[in-house]
Amino acid sequence: MDSLYIVIPAYNESENIEKTTKEWYAVVERHNSSGTSRLVIIDDGSRDNTYEILRKLSENMPLLIPIKKENGGHGDTVLFGYRYSLKNDADFIFQTDSDG
């Protein structure tokens, strides 16, 4: 079966991240017949509580993988997400922005 990893880089998105996460989580759930699809949201060193919101959401969303890393910019964070996805055997990777 095919696994889909949706990668979302996030930086200071506390106002948008819950809505965006819920919207994209539903997509991952629909494409998870193999049980290996994931929503990967990478907090790129936010100065707000974006990561804390993601950690709280992940308590009830087992397909959500919140990752926190030092700030490296948008491109660096997207590549980080691609590498993470490939390392975890993603068959397909889709990237979108965190602002909804």
N, C-alpha and C positions, 0 to 999 in steps of 0.2 A: 504494500500500500504506500501511497505517497504522503509525505509530510510537508506541510506548509508552515513556514516561519514568517510572520509579519514583524518587521523590524521598524521601530519608531524611536528616533532620537528625540530627546526632550531636554529643554533648558528653560528653567523658570516658567513652567507651565502649570502652576498650581491651580489657576483659575479654569483651565481647560482639560486637564489630564483625566479627571474622572469620567467626564462625558466621552472623551475620545477613546479611553480604555474600554468602556462599556460597548461602544459602537463596534470597535474592531474585535473585541473578544467574541462577540456574537458571530463574526465571520469565521474566526478560528474554530469555534465550536461546530459550525456547519461543515467545515472541511477537516474534520478530525476522525474520520472513520477508522484510521489505523491507530489512533490513540497517541500519535507522536507529533502532532502539530502544536505550535506554540505562538504566543504573542510576546515578543521580546521588546521591552521598553527600556532604553538606556538613558539614565539621567546623566547628563554631561556636566556634572559639577554644579548643579543649580544652587543658588543662594536662598531659594525659598524652600517650601516643604513638599516639592514635587515627589521626591523619593519616598518620603514618609506616607504620602497618599497612596503611592503605588504598592508599598509594602502592606498597607492596610487592605487594599483591594485584593491583593494576592491571597489573603487568608481565605477568601471565598471563591477565588478564581484559580483553580489548580493549573490551568494552561497559561497563566500569566507569569512571565519571568522578568521581574524588575532587577535591573543591574545599575549600580552606581559606579561611575568612574570619574577621574579627574577631568576637568575641562580641557577639551582638545579641539573644540570647534565642530561644526556640523559634519563636514566631510570625514573627519577622523572618527566621529561617533558612528556614522553610517557604515564605514569600513569595519569598525569594531563589531557592529551587529552582524554584518555579512560573515565575518570570520567566525564569530560565535555560532552562527547558524550552520555553517559548513562543518565546523568541528563536531556539531551535534547531529550530523547526518541529514540536514534538511534537503529535501528534493526540490523544493521551490521556495524562493525568497521574494517577498514583496515588501517594499519600503514605502512608508508614507510619513507625513509630518504630524507633529503632536498638537497642533493648534486647532484641529478639527476643521 
